[in-house]
Amino acid sequence: MHRFALVVTLALAASCRSTAPELRGAPGDPRAEGRTGVRSSAALLVSVPGETVGVEDYIGSVGLERFVRRGLALGGELGLHAIDGVASNGGDYEAKGLSAGASLRWHPLATRGWSPFVELGVGLLATSEAFPEGGTNLNALRHTGVGVEFDLTEHLRLAAGLRQQHVSNGKGEVANNPSWESQGAYVALSFDVTPRDARQLDPRSMTVPDAEAWSVRVDARGGEYSSDDTGGGGVLALDTRLYRDLFAQVRGSLDSTDGETLREFGAALYVRGARGRAGLAVDRQELDVFADDEFTLFGEWLANDITTVSSVLGHERRNHASDRAVAGLSLRIYALDNLAIDAGMGLRATSAEFGADSFRLPFGLEFAPAPQLLPGFSLFAQRDLDDRGTFLGLRWFLSPSAATFTTLRERDYSSGPLRLRP
């Protein structure tokens, strides 16, 4: 996992470099596109309930952040860690550490004066002692969090938030691959260092392609479904217009792993608007004698010309286990015309199971190598940052205008939704 985190860290950190002093947005907007700042923070994270040992992680960090779009910031930072607590044998446990990471911070409102945000980060952590106990000195880490940022002045902002963090070495370089789950709070100061002579430009205009009357999506994928199971399968989804802005989707999938076949089929009704779509879906999964039915509300919002926000909320009914709540939130960022990055958080748990282990953190990449030569064709990779699965696959879209699409954004906005399933 740490190799994967290193690639993500370097890619996101590189995108924070400024190539030209330009600002897009209202004058004085602290979260306008093009703003660059130095960010320092202090955090205290403690073991979540249920961890076998009690450990505290004191973190001080400094880094850079850049708003690649209004309200959407990418950042990179270095952190110093002082880890202190009780060892499994009852004695003291101490370790010092150095981390390097990258983060994505999204301000959905981006209001003046104050602004709530959500964030996701990944990185590497090197420690003086094996961490957690029985583990390794080099681990990957990821965190999610929420917070509020306050504008002290045009150039100085104060943030406070809550954070959940996972530390492990991924596939494991020792027999049992121990991990550490923590939660806590942090405060941060951001000082704007955007050049004073930056050119002030108007905000970017938002254009949305017309919806296709119908579209077909075919996925073929293979990989690890869990740490012990490998296999492959495929998805077929058909979208069609029913009346004006009302659409329907039907889809089915088959996946085979270790001699077992997982079958899924479902249908959805959704309404498409000027800046997104929302709908209701019903899905069914079958595996041997086990079956579950899922009822969800889902939505997509086109936040800006490079960001789509997807959400889902629902209920899962199982025939041989307790029912579970379902929820998820994800971002799709079109980093290039032919490259999209997916990151988010999903929850699937009963009321008794709810806790830090109930959350999934999916991360994905989709790349269209030759949109003009191979219209509608792309490659994708998906991985849960909590190590529950890794997939590689091929995707193909067919629609009346598929041959004219030159970007992934045009294809996604014109065809049916890539529905989020936590």
C-alpha positions in Angstrom: 0.0 0.0 0.0 2.9 2.4 0.7 4.0 2.3 -2.9 0.5 3.2 -4.0 0.4 6.1 -1.4 3.7 7.4 -2.7 2.5 7.6 -6.3 -0.7 9.5 -5.1 1.3 11.8 -2.9 3.7 12.8 -5.6 1.0 13.3 -8.2 -1.2 15.5 -5.9 1.8 17.5 -4.6 3.0 18.2 -8.1 -0.4 19.6 -9.1 0.0 22.4 -6.4 2.7 24.2 -8.4 1.7 27.5 -9.9 2.5 28.1 -13.5 1.1 31.7 -13.8 0.0 34.3 -11.3 -3.7 34.3 -12.2 -6.8 34.4 -10.0 -10.3 33.5 -11.1 -13.1 34.7 -8.9 -14.4 37.8 -7.1 -11.7 40.2 -5.8 -10.6 39.4 -2.3 -12.1 35.9 -2.4 -9.8 33.8 -0.1 -10.8 30.5 -1.8 -10.7 31.8 -5.4 -9.1 29.6 -8.1 -5.3 30.2 -8.2 -4.9 31.1 -4.5 -1.8 29.6 -3.0 -1.0 29.4 0.7 1.3 28.1 3.4 -0.5 25.9 5.9 0.6 24.8 9.3 -1.3 22.6 11.7 -1.3 20.8 15.1 -3.3 17.6 15.7 -3.9 15.2 18.5 -5.1 11.7 17.6 -6.0 8.9 20.0 -6.8 5.2 19.6 -10.5 4.5 18.7 -12.5 2.5 21.2 -11.7 -1.2 20.7 -8.0 -0.9 19.9 -6.0 -3.3 22.0 -3.5 -0.6 23.1 -4.0 3.0 24.0 -1.7 5.3 21.9 -1.7 9.1 21.3 -0.2 10.7 18.3 0.9 14.4 18.6 1.4 15.9 15.1 2.8 19.2 13.9 2.9 19.8 10.1 3.6 22.4 7.5 2.9 22.5 3.8 1.5 24.2 0.7 -2.0 24.3 -0.7 -3.4 25.6 -4.0 -7.0 26.1 -5.0 -7.2 24.4 -8.4 -10.8 25.6 -8.6 -12.9 27.8 -6.4 -13.4 26.0 -3.1 -11.3 22.9 -4.2 -7.7 22.8 -2.8 -4.9 20.3 -3.3 -2.1 20.3 -0.8 1.1 18.6 0.2 2.7 18.6 3.7 5.4 17.3 6.0 4.6 16.3 9.5 6.5 15.4 12.7 4.9 12.8 15.0 5.4 12.1 18.7 3.7 8.8 19.5 3.2 7.9 23.2 1.1 5.3 25.0 0.9 1.9 26.7 2.5 -1.1 25.1 0.8 -4.5 24.9 3.0 -5.8 27.9 1.8 -2.9 30.0 5.0 -0.9 29.7 5.6 2.5 28.0 5.6 2.8 24.2 7.3 5.8 22.5 8.2 6.5 18.9 9.1 9.5 16.8 8.0 9.8 13.2 8.2 11.8 10.0 5.3 11.8 7.4 4.9 13.2 3.9 1.4 13.3 2.4 -1.1 15.0 0.1 -4.6 16.1 0.7 -7.7 17.1 -1.1 -10.0 19.7 0.7 -13.4 20.6 -0.7 -15.4 23.6 0.5 -19.0 22.9 -0.8 -20.3 26.3 0.1 -17.1 28.4 -0.1 -18.9 31.3 1.6 -17.2 34.6 2.8 -16.2 34.8 6.4 -16.4 31.1 7.2 -16.6 27.9 5.1 -17.3 24.2 6.1 -15.1 21.6 4.3 -14.5 17.9 4.0 -11.0 16.4 3.3 -9.2 13.2 2.3 -5.5 12.6 2.6 -2.9 9.9 1.9 0.8 9.6 2.7 3.8 7.8 4.2 4.9 7.6 7.8 8.4 6.6 8.9 8.9 5.9 12.6 11.8 5.3 14.9 10.1 2.1 16.3 7.9 -0.5 14.6 4.4 1.0 14.6 2.0 -0.4 15.5 3.8 -3.0 17.7 4.8 -6.0 15.7 4.5 -3.9 12.5 7.1 -2.1 10.4 9.0 1.3 10.6 7.5 2.4 7.3 3.7 2.6 6.8 1.1 4.2 4.6 -1.5 6.4 6.2 -4.8 7.9 5.1 -7.2 10.2 6.8 -10.6 11.7 6.4 -12.1 14.7 8.2 -14.5 17.5 8.4 -14.0 21.1 9.7 -14.8 24.8 9.4 -12.4 27.5 8.2 -12.7 31.1 9.3 -11.3 34.1 7.5 -9.4 36.2 9.9 -8.2 38.5 7.1 -8.0 38.3 3.3 -4.7 36.6 3.6 -5.0 34.6 6.9 -7.4 31.8 7.7 -8.0 29.6 10.8 -9.4 26.1 10.6 -10.6 23.6 13.2 -11.8 20.1 12.5 -12.2 16.4 13.4 -10.1 13.7 11.7 -10.1 9.9 11.5 -6.8 8.2 10.5 -5.7 4.7 9.5 -2.1 3.5 9.6 -0.9 0.2 8.2 1.7 -1.3 5.8 -1.0 -2.5 3.3 -0.3 -6.0 2.0 2.0 -6.5 5.0 5.7 -7.1 5.3 5.2 -9.0 8.6 2.9 -12.0 9.3 -0.2 -10.3 10.8 0.0 -6.7 9.3 -1.2 -4.8 12.4 -3.0 -1.5 11.8 -3.9 1.5 14.0 -7.2 3.4 13.9 -7.4 6.8 15.5 -9.6 9.8 15.8 -9.0 13.3 17.1 -9.0 17.0 16.5 -6.7 19.6 14.9 -6.3 23.3 14.2 -4.6 24.9 11.3 -3.5 28.4 10.1 -3.2 29.2 6.4 -1.3 32.3 5.1 -1.9 33.4 1.5 1.3 33.8 -0.5 -0.4 34.5 -3.9 1.7 37.2 -5.7 0.2 40.6 -5.3 0.5 41.2 -9.1 -1.7 38.2 -9.9 -4.1 38.9 -12.8 -7.8 39.0 -11.7 -10.0 37.0 -14.1 -13.6 36.2 -14.3 -14.8 32.8 -12.8 -14.9 29.9 -15.3 -18.1 29.4 -17.1 -19.9 26.1 -16.6 -21.1 24.3 -19.7 -23.0 21.0 -19.6 -23.4 18.8 -22.7 -26.9 17.7 -23.7 -28.1 14.3 -22.4 -28.0 11.4 -24.8 -31.3 9.6 -25.6 -29.6 6.3 -24.7 -26.3 5.0 -23.7 -24.7 1.6 -22.9 -21.8 0.9 -20.6 -19.8 -2.3 -20.5 -17.1 -3.0 -17.8 -14.7 -5.9 -17.7 -12.6 -6.1 -14.5 -10.4 -8.4 -12.5 -8.4 -8.3 -9.3 -8.6 -8.9 -5.5 -12.1 -8.8 -3.9 -10.5 -9.1 -0.5 -7.1 -10.0 1.0 -7.7 -13.7 0.2 -10.0 -13.8 -2.9 -9.2 -13.0 -6.5 -11.4 -13.2 -9.5 -13.0 -11.2 -12.3 -16.3 -10.2 -13.8 -18.2 -7.6 -15.7 -21.0 -5.0 -15.7 -23.6 -4.1 -18.3 -25.7 -0.9 -17.8 -28.3 0.6 -20.2 -29.7 4.1 -19.8 -32.6 5.5 -21.8 -34.7 8.7 -21.8 -38.4 8.1 -20.8 -39.8 11.6 -21.0 -38.0 14.9 -21.2 -35.6 15.0 -18.2 -36.7 11.6 -16.8 -34.4 8.7 -17.4 -34.2 5.0 -16.5 -31.2 2.7 -15.9 -31.1 -1.1 -15.8 -27.9 -2.9 -15.0 -26.5 -6.3 -14.2 -23.2 -7.8 -13.2 -21.5 -11.2 -12.7 -18.3 -11.7 -10.7 -16.6 -15.0 -10.1 -14.2 -15.5 -7.2 -12.8 -18.8 -5.9 -15.5 -20.9 -7.6 -18.4 -18.7 -6.4 -20.5 -16.4 -8.5 -21.8 -13.1 -7.3 -24.8 -11.9 -9.3 -26.2 -8.4 -9.1 -29.0 -6.7 -11.0 -31.0 -3.5 -10.5 -32.9 -0.6 -11.9 -33.1 3.2 -11.3 -35.2 6.2 -12.2 -33.5 9.6 -12.2 -34.1 13.2 -13.2 -31.5 15.2 -14.9 -31.2 18.9 -14.3 -28.9 21.7 -15.4 -26.2 20.9 -12.8 -26.7 17.2 -12.0 -29.1 14.4 -11.5 -31.0 12.6 -8.6 -32.9 9.4 -8.4 -34.1 6.2 -6.7 -32.5 2.8 -7.2 -33.3 -0.8 -6.3 -30.6 -3.5 -6.5 -30.3 -7.1 -5.6 -27.2 -9.3 -4.9 -27.1 -13.0 -4.8 -24.3 -15.4 -3.7 -25.2 -19.0 -3.1 -28.0 -19.0 -0.5 -27.3 -15.4 0.5 -29.3 -12.5 -0.9 -29.7 -8.8 -0.2 -32.0 -6.1 -1.5 -30.8 -2.5 -1.5 -33.0 0.6 -1.8 -31.1 3.9 -2.2 -31.5 7.5 -3.1 -28.6 8.8 -5.1 -27.5 12.1 -6.6 -24.7 13.8 -8.6 -23.9 17.5 -8.5 -21.6 19.2 -11.0 -19.7 21.4 -8.6 -17.6 23.0 -11.3 -16.1 22.3 -14.6 -13.7 19.6 -13.2 -15.5 18.2 -10.2 -18.5 16.0 -9.8 -19.9 15.1 -6.3 -21.8 11.9 -5.9 -23.8 10.8 -2.9 -26.0 7.8 -1.9 -28.2 7.1 1.1 -30.2 3.9 1.6 -31.1 0.6 3.3 -29.9 -2.9 2.7 -32.1 -5.8 3.6 -30.4 -9.2 4.0 -32.0 -12.7 4.3 -29.4 -14.3 6.6 -28.2 -11.3 8.6 -29.3 -8.0 10.1 -30.2 -5.1 7.9 -27.6 -2.4 7.3 -27.6 1.3 6.6 -25.9 2.5 3.4 -24.3 5.9 2.8 -21.5 7.3 0.7 -19.9 10.5 -0.7 -17.3 10.7 -3.5 -15.6 13.2 -5.7 -14.6 12.7 -9.3 -12.0 15.2 -10.5 -11.1 15.5 -14.2 -7.4 16.3 -13.7 -6.9 16.1 -17.5 -9.2 15.8 -20.5 -8.6 12.0 -20.6 -7.8 11.4 -16.8 -10.3 11.3 -13.9 -9.5 10.8 -10.2 -12.1 9.3 -7.8 -11.9 9.6 -4.0 -14.5 9.2 -1.4 -15.9 7.5 1.7 -18.6 4.8 2.0 -20.5 3.2 5.0 -22.3 -0.1 5.2 -23.1 -1.2 8.7 -25.8 -2.2 11.2 -26.3 0.0 14.3 -24.3 -2.5 16.4 -21.4 -2.6 13.9 -21.1 1.1 13.5 -17.5 2.3 14.1 -14.3 3.2 12.4 -14.1 -0.2 10.7 -17.5 0.4 9.1 -16.1 2.9 6.6 -14.5 2.3 3.2 -12.2 4.7 1.4 -12.3 3.9 -2.3 -9.8 5.5 -4.6 -9.8 5.2 -8.4 -8.3 6.4 -11.7 -9.8 6.3 -15.2 -7.8 7.0 -18.3 -8.9 7.2 -21.9 -5.7 6.5 -23.9 -7.0 7.6 -27.4 -10.5 9.2 -27.3 -10.5 10.0 -31.0 -9.1 6.7 -32.2 -11.0 4.6 -29.7 -14.2 6.6 -28.8 -15.9 5.6 -25.5 -13.0 3.3 -24.5 -11.1 3.7 -21.2 -9.0 1.9 -18.6 -9.7 2.1 -14.9 -8.2 1.1 -11.6 -10.0 1.0 -8.2 -8.6 0.3 -4.8 -9.9 0.6 -1.2 -7.4 2.5 0.8 -8.4 0.2 3.7 -7.1 -2.8 1.7 -10.4 -4.6 1.0 -10.0 -4.9 -2.8 -8.1 -3.8 -5.9 -9.4 -3.9 -9.4 -8.2 -3.2 -12.9 -10.5 -3.1 -15.9 -11.7 -1.9 -19.3 -14.7 0.3 -19.8 -16.6 1.0 -23.0 -19.4 3.5 -23.6 -21.7 3.4 -26.6 -24.2 6.2 -27.5 -25.4 8.2 -30.5 -22.7 10.8 -30.0 -19.9 8.7 -28.5 -17.6 9.2 -31.5 -17.7 13.0 -31.0 -16.6 13.0 -27.3 -13.0 14.1 -26.8 -13.0 14.2 -23.0 -14.1 12.0 -20.2 -16.1 14.9 -18.8 -18.2 15.1 -21.9 -18.9 11.4 -21.9 -19.9 11.3 -18.2 -22.1 14.3 -18.4 -24.0 13.1 -21.5 -24.5 9.4 -20.5 -25.9 7.6 -17.5 -24.5 7.9 -14.0 -21.7 5.7 -12.7 -23.8 5.0 -9.6 -21.9 4.9 -6.3 -22.2 1.6 -4.4 -20.5 1.8 -1.0 
